[in-house]
Amino acid sequence: MELLIVAVFVIGYILIALEHPIHINKTATALLTGVLCWTLFAFSDPTTSLLASEHFISFLEKLKSTVPDFASLTASEIHREFVVESLAEHLSEISQILFFLMGAMTIVELVDAHQGFKFITDRITTKNAKVLLWIVCGVTFILSAILDNLTTTIVMVSLIRKIIPNKDMRLFFAGMIIVAANAGGAWSPIGDVTTTMLWIGGQITAIGIVKSLILPSVVCMVVPLIYLSFTMKGELGEDTKSKVIEPSSGYGKLMLFLGVAALVSVPIFKTVTHLPPYLGMMLGLGVLWVASELINPDVDESKKKNYTAAHALTRIDMPSVLFFLGILLAVGALQSMTTLHNFAELLNDTLGDNRIIITLIGMLSAIVDNVPLVAASMGMYDMSVYPTDHMIWEYLAYCAGTGGSLLVIGSAAGVAAMGMVKIDFIWYIKKITLLAAIGYFAGAAVYLIQYSLFH
């Protein structure tokens, strides 16, 4: 039965990768995969869960102390109890990530509804392609650390659509935005979903990940830009279309300030209160929600509703949230079955060097979504052996965060840009993959050298 569950997991991933050719949304596939894995686990041979794992042994001890007639329980009943409790534990961890993402998405949508990001985009006026590329990538790098790489990609791609008339140049800028967004998100606890997962899971700390990855992440972005400073050709083009003035609430700067403050304060909230990060995110959302209700008190209700948090909630990407739910459920099933632990031991026996393993995981994230890869890695390595802020977690955050740039489908930022400016898969390989690879390996080398010098 374990092989069947693994087969369902692999088939699910293949179908997710083939989302566009088969015309089945990856969210639907992920949900089916997650539920099927747990269902098959529940109906599997009871001996599947009766392993000499620490998790099962502790569960067994707990069951003995809480169930009076423990001796009369059959192996099947014990197995079902184990499955139910394991599912509840994983759902508790998953829900923290989902609520965190939903809060962050709502804050960003609320700021965007008030045209808050125009304060940044309107100040970029240069017509020099090379200078503009450095500015756009630099702003993307910073914003993705404060917001997240997906949101920043959407904002910055929207910007270049307005200021770069030349289609080919616009596509190239979009490709470099993907590289910069993923690099900027890797070193921030709230910049990338995978880094957030590691932070919420306790594998890394906010201060630790910033100190360890900011230099490698900068190198990951800057090295391709230096190369392009000597090789890049082409013009931005002339804009012949009349500009459309978008409506604004008049409080864009205020909402931008409150939104950024809310997002930046989340790590501070966790450090001071020792409460889960999603509570800090909910606190920030609550503050913005109150502010959105108080501003423009004299505006007609029919117009004001477009600037409220309730309206922003209708604009968040719920399919992505459910996609993460399905993927993390599927990975949780394999973790509870100790499949991931066994796979980690196989990798260690085969390759031996964790640095090589993590580097390959990062490259693999360009083919398979980095969220399940990091979720799988979190289940593969025991925190009692690899404690918080261990090299393996920091390096995993970097590799999984930036490795997805190697292919356009390898990250949420890439998929978003692909949909917004119609980036072709083969075009991306020809124009961006080599640049992304140069940055990826340069940053990886910097991290490994940095670690060997200071540890």
KEDRENPA-369366 format. One line per field, with one value per residue (C-alpha): residue in one letter; residue number from 0; x, z, y. Coordinates in steps of 0.25 Angstrom, whole numbers, plus 5000, padded with zeros to 4 digits. Example, Ala and Ser with C-alpha at 12.3 -4.5 7.8 and 13.67 -1.06 7.14 Angstrom:
KEDRENPA-369366
nudren = (a  s)
baro = (0  1)
xx = (5049  5055)
zz = (5031  5029)
yy = (4982  4996)
***
This chain:
KEDRENPA-369366
nudren = (m  e  l  l  i  v  a  v  f  v  i  g  y  i  l  i  a  l  e  h  p  i  h  i  n  k  t  a  t  a  l  l  t  g  v  l  c  w  t  l  f  a  f  s  d  p  t  t  s  l  l  a  s  e  h  f  i  s  f  l  e  k  l  k  s  t  v  p  d  f  a  s  l  t  a  s  e  i  h  r  e  f  v  v  e  s  l  a  e  h  l  s  e  i  s  q  i  l  f  f  l  m  g  a  m  t  i  v  e  l  v  d  a  h  q  g  f  k  f  i  t  d  r  i  t  t  k  n  a  k  v  l  l  w  i  v  c  g  v  t  f  i  l  s  a  i  l  d  n  l  t  t  t  i  v  m  v  s  l  i  r  k  i  i  p  n  k  d  m  r  l  f  f  a  g  m  i  i  v  a  a  n  a  g  g  a  w  s  p  i  g  d  v  t  t  t  m  l  w  i  g  g  q  i  t  a  i  g  i  v  k  s  l  i  l  p  s  v  v  c  m  v  v  p  l  i  y  l  s  f  t  m  k  g  e  l  g  e  d  t  k  s  k  v  i  e  p  s  s  g  y  g  k  l  m  l  f  l  g  v  a  a  l  v  s  v  p  i  f  k  t  v  t  h  l  p  p  y  l  g  m  m  l  g  l  g  v  l  w  v  a  s  e  l  i  n  p  d  v  d  e  s  k  k  k  n  y  t  a  a  h  a  l  t  r  i  d  m  p  s  v  l  f  f  l  g  i  l  l  a  v  g  a  l  q  s  m  t  t  l  h  n  f  a  e  l  l  n  d  t  l  g  d  n  r  i  i  i  t  l  i  g  m  l  s  a  i  v  d  n  v  p  l  v  a  a  s  m  g  m  y  d  m  s  v  y  p  t  d  h  m  i  w  e  y  l  a  y  c  a  g  t  g  g  s  l  l  v  i  g  s  a  a  g  v  a  a  m  g  m  v  k  i  d  f  i  w  y  i  k  k  i  t  l  l  a  a  i  g  y  f  a  g  a  a  v  y  l  i  q  y  s  l  f  h)
baro = (0  1  2  3  4  5  6  7  8  9  10  11  12  13  14  15  16  17  18  19  20  21  22  23  24  25  26  27  28  29  30  31  32  33  34  35  36  37  38  39  40  41  42  43  44  45  46  47  48  49  50  51  52  53  54  55  56  57  58  59  60  61  62  63  64  65  66  67  68  69  70  71  72  73  74  75  76  77  78  79  80  81  82  83  84  85  86  87  88  89  90  91  92  93  94  95  96  97  98  99  100  101  102  103  104  105  106  107  108  109  110  111  112  113  114  115  116  117  118  119  120  121  122  123  124  125  126  127  128  129  130  131  132  133  134  135  136  137  138  139  140  141  142  143  144  145  146  147  148  149  150  151  152  153  154  155  156  157  158  159  160  161  162  163  164  165  166  167  168  169  170  171  172  173  174  175  176  177  178  179  180  181  182  183  184  185  186  187  188  189  190  191  192  193  194  195  196  197  198  199  200  201  202  203  204  205  206  207  208  209  210  211  212  213  214  215  216  217  218  219  220  221  222  223  224  225  226  227  228  229  230  231  232  233  234  235  236  237  238  239  240  241  242  243  244  245  246  247  248  249  250  251  252  253  254  255  256  257  258  259  260  261  262  263  264  265  266  267  268  269  270  271  272  273  274  275  276  277  278  279  280  281  282  283  284  285  286  287  288  289  290  291  292  293  294  295  296  297  298  299  300  301  302  303  304  305  306  307  308  309  310  311  312  313  314  315  316  317  318  319  320  321  322  323  324  325  326  327  328  329  330  331  332  333  334  335  336  337  338  339  340  341  342  343  344  345  346  347  348  349  350  351  352  353  354  355  356  357  358  359  360  361  362  363  364  365  366  367  368  369  370  371  372  373  374  375  376  377  378  379  380  381  382  383  384  385  386  387  388  389  390  391  392  393  394  395  396  397  398  399  400  401  402  403  404  405  406  407  408  409  410  411  412  413  414  415  416  417  418  419  420  421  422  423  424  425  426  427  428  429  430  431  432  433  434  435  436  437  438  439  440  441  442  443  444  445  446  447  448  449  450  451  452  453  454)
xx = (5000  5012  5016  5002  5002  5015  5010  4998  5007  5016  5005  4999  5012  5013  4998  5002  5014  5005  4994  4993  4994  4983  4975  4973  4975  4987  4979  4969  4980  4987  4974  4971  4985  4985  4972  4975  4988  4982  4970  4979  4988  4975  4972  4986  4991  4992  5006  5010  5009  5014  5029  5040  5039  5039  5026  5018  5025  5021  5007  5006  5011  5000  4989  4993  4991  4978  4970  4966  4964  4976  4980  4966  4969  4972  4984  4974  4968  4981  4985  4973  4975  4989  4985  4974  4984  4995  4985  4981  4996  4999  4986  4990  5003  4997  4986  4997  5003  4990  4985  4998  4997  4983  4986  4998  4990  4978  4988  4994  4981  4976  4988  4987  4972  4976  4987  4998  5008  5007  5016  5027  5025  5022  5037  5043  5045  5059  5059  5072  5070  5082  5079  5065  5068  5076  5066  5054  5062  5067  5053  5048  5058  5055  5040  5040  5047  5036  5024  5027  5032  5019  5012  5025  5025  5011  5014  5026  5021  5009  5020  5028  5015  5013  5027  5033  5026  5035  5030  5043  5049  5037  5038  5053  5050  5039  5049  5059  5048  5046  5061  5061  5048  5052  5066  5060  5049  5059  5066  5054  5045  5032  5038  5036  5025  5036  5045  5032  5029  5043  5041  5027  5032  5044  5055  5060  5059  5056  5069  5077  5072  5074  5089  5092  5085  5085  5099  5097  5083  5089  5100  5089  5083  5095  5104  5094  5092  5107  5108  5096  5102  5112  5104  5090  5085  5071  5063  5051  5042  5033  5019  5008  4996  4989  4990  4978  4976  4972  4963  4969  4964  4973  4980  4990  5002  4995  4991  5005  5011  5002  5003  5018  5018  5008  5017  5030  5025  5021  5036  5036  5023  5028  5041  5034  5022  5027  5013  5012  5014  5000  4995  5004  4999  4985  4988  4993  4981  4972  4979  4978  4964  4960  4968  4960  4947  4951  4956  4947  4935  4927  4929  4917  4916  4915  4929  4935  4933  4944  4954  4950  4957  4944  4945  4960  4957  4949  4962  4972  4977  4969  4972  4987  4983  4976  4987  4997  4987  4986  5001  5004  4994  5000  5014  5009  5004  5017  5024  5015  5018  5033  5034  5041  5051  5054  5057  5066  5074  5075  5080  5090  5095  5096  5102  5106  5108  5096  5102  5100  5087  5081  5087  5080  5067  5068  5070  5059  5050  5051  5043  5035  5028  5037  5026  5025  5040  5042  5031  5037  5051  5045  5039  5052  5062  5060  5061  5067  5079  5078  5074  5068  5077  5086  5093  5084  5071  5078  5084  5070  5064  5073  5073  5058  5056  5065  5066  5052  5057  5064  5050  5038  5029  5039  5033  5020  5027  5030  5016  5010  5019  5016  5001  5003  5012  5011  5025  5028  5034  5045  5048  5050  5060  5068  5068  5067  5071  5086  5086  5078  5087  5099  5093  5088  5102  5109  5100  5101  5117  5116  5107  5116  5129  5122  5118  5132  5138  5129  5126)
zz = (5000  5003  4988  4984  4992  4987  4973  4975  4980  4968  4958  4965  4963  4949  4946  4954  4945  4932  4937  4924  4914  4921  4925  4939  4950  4959  4971  4968  4965  4978  4987  4981  4983  4997  5001  4994  5001  5014  5010  5005  5018  5026  5019  5018  5025  5040  5041  5032  5044  5054  5052  5061  5059  5070  5066  5067  5080  5086  5081  5086  5100  5100  5096  5107  5117  5112  5107  5119  5110  5102  5103  5096  5084  5070  5061  5052  5063  5067  5053  5051  5063  5059  5045  5051  5061  5051  5042  5053  5056  5041  5040  5051  5045  5031  5036  5042  5028  5021  5031  5030  5014  5014  5024  5015  5002  5008  5013  4999  4992  5001  4999  4984  4984  4989  4978  4989  4980  4971  4980  4977  4962  4958  4963  4952  4940  4933  4919  4919  4918  4926  4937  4937  4939  4951  4957  4954  4959  4972  4975  4973  4982  4993  4992  4991  5004  5011  5004  4996  4983  4977  4981  4977  4963  4960  4964  4957  4944  4944  4945  4933  4925  4927  4924  4914  4901  4894  4895  4894  4904  4913  4913  4917  4928  4933  4933  4941  4951  4954  4957  4966  4973  4976  4981  4990  4996  5000  5011  5017  5027  5020  5006  5000  5004  5006  5015  5023  5024  5030  5039  5044  5046  5055  5046  5044  5052  5046  5050  5046  5032  5029  5034  5027  5013  5010  5004  4996  4991  4987  4979  4972  4967  4964  4957  4945  4945  4944  4932  4926  4928  4917  4908  4908  4895  4891  4894  4903  4891  4890  4896  4887  4895  4904  4919  4926  4940  4950  4962  4975  4989  4992  5004  4996  5003  5017  5013  5007  5020  5029  5020  5020  5035  5037  5029  5035  5049  5048  5051  5063  5068  5068  5075  5086  5089  5085  5078  5064  5053  5047  5059  5056  5042  5047  5056  5044  5036  5047  5048  5033  5033  5044  5036  5023  5030  5036  5024  5014  5024  5014  5002  4996  5001  4987  4984  4998  4997  4987  4997  5009  5014  5011  4997  4997  5003  4990  4982  4989  4981  4988  4978  4982  4997  4994  4985  4997  5006  4996  4994  5009  5013  5003  5008  5022  5019  5014  5026  5036  5028  5030  5015  5015  5026  5019  5006  5013  5018  5004  4999  5011  5008  4993  4992  5006  5006  5010  5002  4989  4993  4996  4983  4975  4982  4979  4964  4965  4970  4956  4951  4963  4971  4983  4993  4993  4992  5005  5012  5008  5013  5026  5028  5023  5033  5048  5056  5068  5058  5050  5060  5058  5049  5045  5031  5025  5027  5023  5011  5007  5009  4999  4989  4989  4988  4976  4969  4964  4955  4946  4939  4937  4944  4955  4965  4968  4963  4950  4948  4951  4941  4931  4931  4931  4920  4912  4914  4906  4913  4902  4901  4916  4915  4903  4910  4925  4930  4928  4935  4946  4947  4948  4960  4966  4967  4970  4982  4986  4986  4994  5005  5006  5007  5017  5025  5025  5029  5041  5046)
yy = (5000  5009  5008  5011  5024  5028  5025  5034  5045  5044  5044  5056  5064  5060  5065  5078  5080  5077  5087  5095  5083  5075  5087  5083  5093  5089  5093  5082  5072  5076  5074  5061  5056  5061  5054  5041  5040  5041  5032  5021  5022  5020  5008  5002  4990  4994  4989  5001  5011  5001  5005  5008  5022  5032  5038  5025  5021  5034  5032  5018  5023  5034  5024  5014  5025  5031  5018  5009  4997  4999  4984  4981  4990  4983  4987  4993  5002  5006  5009  5018  5025  5028  5033  5042  5048  5050  5057  5066  5070  5073  5081  5089  5093  5095  5104  5113  5115  5117  5127  5134  5134  5139  5150  5155  5154  5162  5173  5174  5174  5185  5194  5192  5195  5209  5210  5210  5204  5216  5224  5215  5212  5227  5230  5221  5230  5227  5223  5216  5201  5196  5206  5203  5188  5191  5200  5190  5178  5186  5190  5176  5170  5180  5179  5163  5163  5172  5167  5154  5149  5146  5160  5167  5161  5164  5179  5180  5173  5183  5194  5190  5188  5203  5208  5198  5198  5189  5175  5167  5176  5175  5160  5161  5170  5161  5149  5157  5161  5146  5144  5157  5154  5140  5144  5155  5146  5135  5143  5149  5140  5146  5148  5134  5123  5113  5122  5125  5110  5108  5120  5116  5101  5106  5102  5116  5129  5142  5149  5136  5135  5150  5149  5137  5139  5153  5153  5140  5146  5159  5152  5143  5155  5164  5155  5153  5168  5171  5161  5168  5182  5178  5169  5175  5181  5187  5199  5202  5207  5219  5219  5224  5220  5230  5227  5223  5230  5219  5223  5225  5227  5238  5230  5222  5226  5224  5210  5207  5211  5203  5191  5191  5193  5182  5172  5177  5176  5161  5156  5166  5161  5147  5151  5159  5150  5136  5134  5128  5138  5137  5144  5156  5156  5155  5167  5175  5172  5176  5190  5192  5187  5198  5208  5205  5206  5220  5227  5234  5235  5244  5235  5228  5213  5208  5214  5212  5197  5195  5201  5192  5179  5171  5174  5171  5158  5155  5158  5149  5136  5126  5115  5116  5115  5102  5097  5099  5091  5080  5079  5080  5069  5060  5062  5061  5047  5042  5048  5041  5028  5031  5030  5043  5039  5027  5035  5044  5032  5027  5040  5041  5027  5030  5044  5046  5061  5069  5081  5073  5068  5082  5088  5077  5080  5094  5091  5081  5092  5098  5085  5082  5093  5097  5097  5082  5080  5088  5082  5068  5073  5077  5063  5057  5063  5062  5075  5067  5064  5077  5088  5102  5111  5099  5100  5090  5099  5112  5106  5099  5113  5119  5107  5105  5120  5123  5110  5112  5123  5113  5110  5119  5109  5107  5117  5125  5138  5131  5126  5139  5146  5136  5138  5153  5156  5142  5137  5125  5113  5111  5126  5126  5115  5122  5136  5135  5121  5122  5136  5130  5118  5127  5135  5122  5115  5128  5131  5116  5117  5130  5124  5111  5120  5129  5117  5110  5124  5127  5113)
***
